C-alpha cells in the first residue's frame, strides 16, 4: 500500500469514527436495562440514550430463553460489501429476534436485511437498535 492509500485509509477511518459517534461505549444486557428505573445507555459522544421500556418488554417476550444473553442496542451494520442498501445483523440472538419481528421464518446468521425491512425494524425497535457504518 502506498503512502497515498495509507493516508486515505486513515482519513476514512477518522470519518467513520465521527459518523459512528452515536454508538454505545458498550452494549448492555436486556436484563440490566429492564432492572433500571429509566433504562439508558451511554454513547461514545458521552450522551445518554434513553430506551423505551415497551421495546425492552417486546424483546424479552420474543427472545424467550435467550433474553438474558441479548445485548442492547441491536447493531444494524451498513456494509457495502453486502450490496447497496443492505444491512447486516451479526449477533445470532439479535438476528433471530429481528427475523421473528419481520416474519422471516428461515434465516441464517448473519441476517441480511434490505431497506424496507430496515425501515420496519427501526419503526418497531426505534430505541433498541442502532446503525453502524463500516467499510466493506
Secondary structure per residue as TSV (DSSP state, phi and psi in degrees):
chain	resnum	aa	ss	phi	psi
A	1	X	-	360.0	131.0
A	2	X	-	-78.5	170.6
A	3	X	H	-59.8	-39.3
A	4	X	H	-64.9	-42.3
A	5	X	H	-63.7	-42.4
A	6	X	H	-63.4	-40.7
A	7	X	H	-63.3	-46.2
A	8	X	H	-63.0	-39.3
A	9	X	H	-64.1	-43.5
A	10	X	H	-63.3	-41.1
A	11	X	H	-63.7	-41.8
A	12	X	H	-64.9	-43.3
A	13	X	H	-60.6	-39.7
A	14	X	H	-63.6	-44.6
A	15	X	H	-62.7	-40.0
A	16	X	H	-65.4	-35.5
A	17	X	H	-62.1	-39.8
A	18	X	H	-67.0	-46.6
A	19	X	H	-63.0	-34.3
A	20	X	T	-94.3	17.3
A	21	X	T	-66.5	-13.0
A	22	X	T	-81.0	-3.2
A	23	X	S	-76.1	154.7
A	24	X	B	-76.7	156.1
A	25	X	S	-60.2	-44.2
A	26	X	S	-149.6	151.7
A	27	X	-	-82.2	147.5
A	28	X	E	-114.0	145.9
A	29	X	E	-66.6	148.5
A	30	X	H	-57.5	-42.1
A	31	X	H	-59.3	-45.0
A	32	X	H	-63.3	-43.5
A	33	X	H	-63.0	-39.5
A	34	X	H	-67.0	-25.5
A	35	X	H	-81.1	-11.3
A	36	X	S	-83.5	144.3
A	37	X	S	-61.8	-46.9
A	38	X	S	-125.5	99.2
A	39	X	-	-65.3	134.8
A	40	X	E	-156.2	163.6
A	41	X	E	-130.0	155.2
A	42	X	E	-97.6	129.6
A	43	X	B	-91.5	166.0
A	44	X	T	-61.6	-25.4
A	45	X	T	-85.2	4.8
A	46	X	S	91.2	-6.3
A	47	X	-	-82.9	160.8
A	48	X	E	-98.3	135.3
A	49	X	E	-110.1	115.2
A	50	X	E	-77.2	141.1
A	51	X	-	-111.6	132.4
A	52	X	-	-74.0	126.3
A	53	X	H	-60.3	-35.8
A	54	X	H	-58.5	-39.4
A	55	X	H	-66.9	-41.0
A	56	X	H	-62.0	-42.7
A	57	X	H	-66.0	-38.2
A	58	X	H	-62.6	-45.6
A	59	X	H	-62.5	-40.4
A	60	X	H	-62.1	-42.8
A	61	X	H	-64.5	-44.5
A	62	X	H	-73.1	-39.1
A	63	X	H	-70.3	-26.6
A	64	X	G	58.8	-125.7
A	65	X	G	-64.5	-21.3
A	66	X	G	-86.8	0.1
A	67	X	G	-57.2	-36.1
A	68	X	G	-68.8	-19.5
A	69	X	G	-103.0	-3.0
A	70	X	-	-77.0	129.3
A	71	X	E	-105.8	139.7
A	72	X	E	-116.7	138.1
A	73	X	S	-81.1	156.6
A	74	X	E	-73.5	127.8
A	75	X	E	-88.4	123.8
A	76	X	E	-106.6	105.3
A	77	X	E	-91.7	117.2
A	78	X	E	-83.8	114.5
A	79	X	E	-133.6	108.8
A	80	X	G	-58.9	-22.1
A	81	X	G	-69.8	-14.2
A	82	X	G	-94.2	1.2
A	83	X	-	109.6	160.5
A	84	X	T	-64.7	130.3
A	85	X	T	80.9	1.8
A	86	X	-	-83.8	142.6
A	87	X	E	-127.4	140.2
A	88	X	E	-118.4	136.7
A	89	X	E	-112.9	109.9
A	90	X	-	-88.9	-33.0
A	91	X	S	-65.6	123.5
A	92	X	H	-62.6	-37.2
A	93	X	H	-69.0	-46.2
A	94	X	H	-62.1	-39.8
A	95	X	H	-61.0	-42.4
A	96	X	H	-64.2	-42.4
A	97	X	H	-66.5	-46.3
A	98	X	H	-62.8	-43.8
A	99	X	H	-60.1	-41.1
A	100	X	H	-65.1	-42.7
A	101	X	H	-61.2	-38.5
A	102	X	H	-84.2	-3.8
A	103	X	T	76.2	23.6
A	104	X	-	-88.6	112.5
A	105	X	-	-79.3	-42.6
A	106	X	S	-113.3	122.6
A	107	X	-	-146.9	166.2
A	108	X	-	-128.9	170.2
A	109	X	S	-112.7	126.7
A	110	X	S	-74.5	150.0
A	111	X	E	-88.7	125.0
A	112	X	E	-104.5	126.2
A	113	X	E	-115.6	158.4
A	114	X	-	-121.5	172.2
A	115	X	H	-45.3	-52.2
A	116	X	H	-58.7	-37.9
A	117	X	H	-70.4	-37.6
A	118	X	H	-61.1	-46.5
A	119	X	H	-60.0	-40.8
A	120	X	H	-68.2	-45.0
A	121	X	H	-67.4	-35.4
A	122	X	H	-71.0	-28.6
A	123	X	H	-68.0	-42.7
A	124	X	H	-79.0	-41.2
A	125	X	S	-118.3	57.9
A	126	X	T	-61.4	-41.7
A	127	X	T	-97.9	-9.8
A	128	X	T	-108.2	6.4
A	129	X	E	-125.2	155.4
A	130	X	E	-145.9	153.5
A	131	X	E	-102.3	131.1
A	132	X	E	-117.2	133.2
A	133	X	E	-102.4	130.7
A	134	X	E	-133.6	167.9
A	135	X	-	-88.7	131.5
A	136	X	-	-73.5	360.0
